[in-house]
């Protein structure tokens, strides 16, 4: 039976991963937006 602390740690790792993906996605959006302005 897994400890609740390990479960929380697992959830936190998943959250961090989602945040990183979101950050990359946002930076990509900003990049494409600036490209549209310059073009």
NORVENRA-V401580 format. One record per residue. NEAR is the number of other ideal C-beta (glycine too) atoms within 10 Angstrom. Layout:
NEAR, NEAR
//
This chain:
3, 7, 8, 8, 8, 9, 10, 10, 11, 11, 10, 10, 10, 10, 10, 10, 10, 10, 10, 10, 10, 10, 10, 10, 10, 10, 10, 10, 10, 10, 10, 10, 9, 10, 9, 8, 7, 5, 5
//
